[in-house]
Each structure stands twice: as structure tokens, then as C-alpha cells.
Amino acid sequence: MTIHPNVGDYIKIDGSYGEGGGQILRTALALSMITGQPVEFYNLRVKRPNPGLQPQHLTAIHAAATISNARVEGAYIGSTELRFEPSEVVGGEFLFDVEDISGQGSAGAVMLVAQTILLPLALKGQSAKITLLGGTHVGWSPGTDYIEFVYLPALRHFGVEARMETLEAGFYPRGGGRVVLHVQPAQLPLKPIEWRERGRIKRVRLVFTMSNLPENILRRGDQAAETLIGLVGLQPEFVHRVLPSRGFGLSATLAVEAEHGYAGFIRLGRRGVAIEQVVEEAWNEFTAWAKTRTAVDYFLADQLVLPALFADGSSAWSTHRATSHLRTLLWLVPQLVKTGVELTQSAEGGYLVRILPGEENINIAANGKPSHIDEEA
């Protein structure tokens, strides 16, 4: 992999491309911190009902700027343009609160902020303890249970170590959750992965997080899961978390570990919906994925792209859906790093993602400046 040579110039990024959401912002911020390349965004979220930057985006920008001592222009509610110029990434103890910026006590997703800064810290050799306040289990992004049992285990295959504790649950719409993320320096160079077929399913967990609801609900959830999962000859493990929260809520995450891959399927409880139905909904998503024999779920498919960029060799993984998030990400990353990206559809209907770093790989900025610039790029 090689980095664009115009160091000191801003890489300009069209925030309206593809799905046109916050993922473009978060991914480009992470790559900017890792490579040291300044970025300039325009048309941020212009196609959304509430255009421009919103509170949780500002928290991600603030978190990125804090750990990288960045110079930032345009970070305000409704802004469609942003400049971000990082310096040296530093570790330590941090507190980031999605809700403070909004002033509304809303359930802004804390995990979207965590994923902006986790890899830059790890790849730049920094240890950090990060406390995040806000939404831990919300409807528009994976909750903390998914991160702990699917995303972080997948990162360990690359050589990235992090762990997480959910101390208070933040359910939509009231939020108020509290999570602590511990990040360790990564083992460089990162190791590539080869997850074309998942192989045997080794472990199935059903993780329930619940607040301010009768605990007999969990026993019913276990029974429903045992019945369904037993149909395919698997014995589930159960994790119960009854956490304090300013609101009430229930989350069910069916987390799968295979020989070559991971997947997670999340359903939130809703008023008037029985726990048995919530479990069945997660099970139906699992079975739709399982019959394709692909290695990862569609969310993890795009989250693997960033670590694969910095691996010592090519990586590949299969997934059952190629989402607009994934396609947007594969458009974005070559603008900040020189690498090959491929997305191909198989005859069986799944998709294969390949990341093909160049000869000069693991080009991680030292003290904010990229190394090994390709003069012919």
C-alpha cells in the first residue's frame, strides 16, 4: 500500500456519494489519523432529511480531534463542509459524551464514535481507556453486545486487541448508557485474513441485555432460543446482562463464531412484542445468512476493510449482502491509500471482498507525517 503524495494538501471527499451518511465521515477521519493525510469534506449528508453534521457526528469529530491533536474547521450542527488536519495520535484516558453536545438526552450511538478512534489508536501504538456515554442499544447501528462478541473478536485475527465493558445500558430513545473501551497497541504488521468460506460453526451465543423489565422474560428467551437453535444441532450459550438504565429496554444478539468468520444478528424488544418473537426474528436473520455459507454478516463485511488495508498481504472474506455502506467504503478508501479493492458476486449469490495492498504496505504515519510516499502515484 502507498499513500497519496500530496502531503500538506487536503484530500477532497464528496460526502454525498453512495449512501451519503456518516460512515464516509468516520472512515475518512480514521484513515486521516492513521496516514497523517489532511481531509476536506463537502456535501456532507446533503441528501438526508436533516442535512449536514448532527450531534453524534460532532462527537466523532471531537473524539478524533482530541486523540490526534487535529486542527478542525466547520464542526457545527448542520455544516456540510469540514476540514480535518491531524497531528500525532496520543493515548490516555478519555471521556466522550454524545448527549452533551445534543443537549437533548438522545440515544446517540456510542459505538459509532468508538469505531472512529479504535484503529487509529491501536495502529499508532497507543493504549487508551475511553469512556463513552450515550446509546448502547439503538435501532440504526450495532449495539455494544455485537461489538464485544463479533467485531472485537474479528479484529483479534488481524492483531488488534481491545476489550469493552458495558456498565449502564442506553436504550433508544432515552440513552444514558455508559461503556468503557480499552485499546492496546496493535501487533504490526497486521495479519491478513482469508475467510472465503466460513467452515464449521463453532459457537453460538445468545446475549440478552435488559433494563427495568421482569427477569422472567430472560428465561422465556432462553427457552425459545434453545428450541430454535436445537433444530440445527447446535447448543447455544447464554449471556444475561441486567443493567441499570434511565429507561427500559431489551436487546437480543445472536453472535456466531465459525472456523473462518463471525456474524451477529440483533433484534430490539418493542412494546407489545413477546420475547419469543424477538428471538425468532434474530433466528430468521441467522438462518438466511447460514444457508449462504458466507463468512461474515453484512455489517462486519464493511468493518473489516480498514484493518485489512494495513495487513501484511491480501485479505478476502465473503458475505451474503453487499450493502450501500460496503460499496461506499470501497469507493472511499482508494482516495486516501493506494490499494486494490474488489467486490465480486458468486454464482451462489454471495459476495467476495478482496483487499490487495501494494508492495509498500503498512504505511502508517509517524508523528502525523506519512512514510514511504509513492512518488509516481
C-alpha positions in Angstrom: 0.0 0.0 0.0 1.2 3.5 -0.8 -0.1 6.9 0.3 -1.1 9.8 -1.9 1.9 12.1 -2.4 0.2 15.4 -1.9 1.0 15.6 1.8 0.0 19.0 3.1 -2.8 19.3 0.5 -6.3 18.2 1.6 -7.8 15.1 0.0 -11.3 16.3 -1.0 -14.1 13.9 -0.3 -17.7 14.1 -1.6 -19.9 13.3 1.4 -22.9 12.8 -0.8 -21.5 9.8 -2.6 -23.4 6.4 -2.3 -25.3 6.1 0.9 -24.1 9.7 1.7 -24.2 9.2 5.5 -21.9 9.4 8.5 -19.9 6.4 7.5 -17.9 8.4 4.9 -17.0 10.9 7.6 -16.0 8.4 10.3 -13.9 6.2 7.9 -12.1 9.1 6.3 -11.3 10.6 9.8 -9.9 7.2 10.9 -7.7 6.9 7.7 -6.6 10.6 8.0 -5.4 9.9 11.6 -3.6 6.7 10.6 -1.9 8.1 7.5 -1.5 11.7 8.5 -3.2 13.0 5.4 -5.5 16.0 5.9 -9.0 15.7 4.5 -11.7 18.1 3.4 -15.3 17.1 3.1 -18.1 18.7 1.1 -21.8 17.8 0.6 -21.9 16.1 4.0 -25.2 14.3 4.4 -26.9 16.7 1.9 -29.4 14.0 0.8 -30.6 13.3 4.3 -33.8 14.7 5.9 -31.7 16.5 8.4 -28.7 17.6 6.2 -25.2 18.2 7.5 -23.5 17.2 10.7 -25.6 16.1 13.6 -24.7 15.6 17.3 -23.2 12.1 17.1 -21.1 13.2 14.1 -19.8 16.1 16.1 -18.9 13.8 18.9 -16.9 11.6 16.5 -15.1 14.6 15.1 -14.4 15.8 18.6 -13.0 12.4 19.6 -10.8 12.2 16.5 -9.5 15.7 17.0 -8.8 15.1 20.7 -6.7 11.9 20.2 -4.8 13.3 17.2 -4.4 17.0 18.2 -6.1 17.9 15.0 -6.9 21.3 13.5 -10.6 21.4 12.6 -12.8 23.8 10.6 -16.5 23.5 10.1 -17.6 21.3 13.0 -21.0 22.6 13.9 -24.6 21.4 13.7 -25.9 21.4 10.1 -22.5 22.0 8.5 -22.0 20.3 5.1 -18.3 21.1 4.9 -15.4 20.1 7.2 -11.6 20.3 7.3 -9.6 18.0 9.4 -5.8 18.1 9.7 -4.4 15.6 12.2 -1.2 15.7 14.1 0.3 12.9 16.4 -2.1 10.4 17.8 -1.8 10.0 21.5 -3.4 7.6 24.0 -4.5 8.1 27.6 -7.9 8.3 29.3 -10.8 10.0 27.5 -14.5 10.7 28.1 -16.8 11.4 25.2 -20.5 12.1 25.6 -22.8 12.0 22.6 -25.6 13.5 24.6 -23.8 16.6 26.0 -23.4 18.0 22.5 -27.0 17.5 21.5 -28.4 18.9 24.8 -31.4 16.6 24.2 -30.5 13.5 26.1 -31.0 11.4 23.0 -29.6 7.9 22.4 -26.7 8.9 20.0 -24.9 5.7 19.2 -21.7 5.4 21.2 -20.2 2.6 19.1 -20.0 4.8 16.0 -17.8 7.1 17.9 -15.7 4.2 19.3 -15.1 2.8 15.8 -13.8 6.2 14.6 -10.9 6.1 17.0 -10.2 2.5 17.9 -8.0 1.6 14.9 -6.0 4.9 14.8 -5.1 4.4 18.5 -4.2 0.7 18.0 -2.2 1.2 14.8 -0.3 4.1 16.1 0.9 2.1 19.1 -1.2 3.8 21.8 -3.0 2.5 24.8 -6.2 4.1 25.8 -9.2 3.9 28.2 -12.2 5.5 26.6 -15.5 6.1 28.5 -18.4 6.7 26.2 -21.8 8.0 27.2 -25.0 7.7 25.1 -26.9 5.0 23.3 -25.6 1.4 23.7 -28.6 -0.4 22.1 -30.3 1.6 19.3 -32.0 0.8 16.1 -29.7 2.2 13.5 -26.3 0.8 14.4 -24.9 -2.4 16.1 -25.1 -2.3 19.9 -22.3 -3.0 22.4 -23.1 -6.7 22.6 -22.4 -7.1 18.9 -19.1 -5.1 19.2 -18.0 -7.3 22.2 -18.9 -10.7 20.7 -18.5 -10.2 17.0 -16.5 -7.1 16.0 -13.7 -7.2 18.6 -13.0 -11.0 18.2 -12.7 -10.5 14.4 -10.2 -7.7 14.9 -8.0 -10.0 17.0 -7.3 -12.1 13.9 -5.6 -9.1 12.4 -3.6 -8.5 15.7 -5.8 -5.7 17.1 -6.6 -6.1 20.8 -9.4 -4.2 22.5 -12.0 -5.1 25.1 -15.2 -3.4 26.3 -17.4 -3.2 29.3 -21.0 -2.1 29.2 -21.7 -0.6 32.7 -25.1 1.1 32.0 -27.5 0.4 29.2 -28.6 3.2 26.9 -31.8 2.2 25.0 -33.4 4.3 22.4 -34.9 6.9 22.8 -33.6 7.9 26.3 -30.0 6.9 26.1 -27.9 7.4 29.2 -25.6 4.3 28.6 -22.0 4.1 29.8 -19.3 2.0 28.1 -15.6 1.7 28.8 -13.4 0.7 25.8 -9.8 -0.4 26.4 -7.4 -0.3 23.4 -4.0 -1.8 23.3 -1.2 -1.2 20.7 -1.6 -3.4 17.7 0.9 -6.1 16.7 2.4 -4.7 13.5 2.3 -5.6 10.7 -1.3 -6.7 10.9 -2.0 -10.2 9.8 -4.3 -10.7 6.7 -7.4 -12.9 6.8 -8.7 -15.5 4.3 -12.3 -16.1 5.1 -13.8 -17.2 1.8 -16.0 -19.9 3.3 -16.9 -19.9 7.0 -16.4 -23.7 7.6 -17.9 -25.2 10.7 -19.9 -23.1 13.1 -18.0 -23.4 16.4 -20.1 -21.4 18.8 -23.5 -19.7 19.1 -24.2 -17.2 21.8 -27.5 -15.5 22.7 -26.7 -12.3 24.5 -29.6 -10.6 26.3 -29.2 -7.1 27.7 -32.2 -5.9 29.7 -33.1 -3.0 31.9 -36.1 -2.3 34.1 -38.2 -5.3 32.9 -39.2 -8.5 34.7 -36.4 -11.0 34.7 -38.6 -14.0 33.9 -38.5 -12.6 30.3 -34.9 -13.9 30.0 -35.9 -17.5 30.9 -38.6 -17.4 28.2 -36.0 -16.1 25.8 -33.6 -18.9 26.6 -36.3 -21.5 26.1 -37.2 -20.0 22.7 -33.6 -19.9 21.6 -32.9 -23.5 22.7 -35.8 -24.8 20.7 -34.9 -22.9 17.5 -31.1 -23.4 17.6 -31.6 -27.0 18.6 -33.2 -27.6 15.2 -29.8 -27.4 13.5 -28.0 -29.5 16.2 -26.3 -26.6 18.0 -26.3 -25.9 21.7 -26.4 -22.1 22.4 -24.6 -20.4 25.2 -26.5 -17.7 27.1 -25.2 -14.4 28.4 -27.6 -12.4 30.6 -27.0 -8.7 31.4 -29.4 -6.9 33.6 -28.1 -3.4 33.7 -29.1 -0.1 35.2 -30.6 2.4 32.7 -32.6 5.6 32.7 -35.2 3.9 30.5 -36.3 0.3 29.9 -35.5 -2.0 27.1 -34.3 -5.4 25.8 -31.7 -6.4 23.2 -31.2 -9.9 21.8 -27.9 -10.5 19.9 -27.3 -13.9 18.3 -23.5 -14.0 18.0 -21.8 -16.7 15.8 -18.2 -17.8 15.7 -17.2 -20.0 12.8 -13.9 -21.6 11.7 -13.4 -18.7 9.3 -15.6 -15.8 10.2 -18.1 -14.2 12.6 -21.6 -12.9 12.4 -24.2 -11.3 14.6 -27.9 -10.7 14.4 -29.6 -8.1 16.6 -33.2 -7.5 17.5 -34.5 -5.0 19.9 -37.6 -5.6 22.1 -40.6 -3.4 21.4 -43.7 -2.6 23.4 -46.3 -5.3 22.8 -43.9 -7.8 21.2 -43.2 -11.1 23.0 -39.6 -12.1 23.7 -40.3 -15.3 21.8 -40.9 -13.2 18.7 -37.8 -11.1 19.2 -35.7 -14.3 19.4 -37.4 -15.7 16.3 -36.6 -12.6 14.3 -32.9 -12.8 15.2 -33.0 -16.6 14.3 -34.6 -15.9 10.9 -31.8 -13.5 10.1 -29.2 -16.1 11.2 -30.8 -18.8 9.0 -30.9 -16.5 6.0 -27.1 -15.9 6.4 -26.3 -19.5 7.4 -27.7 -21.1 4.2 -25.3 -19.0 2.0 -22.2 -20.4 3.8 -20.6 -17.0 3.6 -18.1 -16.0 6.3 -19.4 -12.7 7.8 -22.6 -10.8 8.2 -23.2 -7.6 6.1 -22.2 -5.2 8.9 -18.9 -6.9 9.6 -18.2 -7.1 5.9 -17.5 -3.3 5.7 -15.9 -3.1 9.2 -13.1 -5.5 8.1 -12.0 -3.2 5.3 -9.9 -0.8 7.4 -7.8 -3.3 9.3 -7.3 -5.3 6.0 -5.8 -2.1 4.4 -2.9 -2.3 6.9 -2.3 -6.1 6.8 0.9 -7.7 5.5 -0.7 -9.3 2.5 -4.0 -9.6 0.7 -7.2 -10.4 2.6 -10.5 -11.8 1.4 -13.9 -12.5 3.0 -17.3 -13.5 1.8 -20.7 -12.0 2.9 -24.3 -12.6 2.0 -25.1 -9.0 1.1 -23.2 -6.1 -0.5 -24.7 -3.1 1.2 -24.5 0.5 0.1 -22.3 1.0 3.2 -19.8 -1.5 1.8 -19.9 -0.2 -1.7 -19.4 3.4 -0.5 -16.4 2.3 1.6 -14.7 0.5 -1.3 -15.1 3.8 -3.3 -13.7 5.9 -0.4 -10.5 4.1 0.7 -8.5 4.3 -2.5 -8.8 8.1 -2.2 -6.7 8.0 0.9 -4.5 4.9 0.4 -3.2 3.3 -2.7 -4.6 -0.2 -2.6 -6.6 -2.6 -4.8 -10.2 -3.3 -3.8 -12.5 -5.9 -5.4 -16.1 -6.8 -4.9 -17.4 -9.8 -6.9 -20.6 -11.8 -6.8 -20.5 -15.6 -6.7 -22.8 -17.9 -8.6 -24.4 -18.9 -5.3 -25.5 -15.3 -4.7 -22.9 -14.3 -2.0 -20.2 -11.6 -2.4 -16.4 -11.7 -2.1 -14.5 -8.7 -0.8 -10.7 -8.6 -1.6 -8.3 -6.0 -0.3 -5.0 -6.0 -2.2 -2.3 -3.9 -0.6 0.6 -2.9 -2.9 4.2 -3.7 -2.3 4.7 -0.9 0.2 2.3 -1.9 2.8 1.8 -0.8 6.5 2.4 2.9 5.6 1.3 4.4 8.9 2.1 8.0 9.6 4.9 8.7 12.1 4.2 11.7 14.3 1.5 12.8 11.9 3.5 12.5 8.6 3.1 9.7 6.1 6.0 7.4 5.4 7.0 5.7 2.1 5.3 8.1 -0.3 4.9 6.7 -3.8 6.3 9.5 -6.0 4.7 8.0 -9.1 1.2 7.8 -7.7 
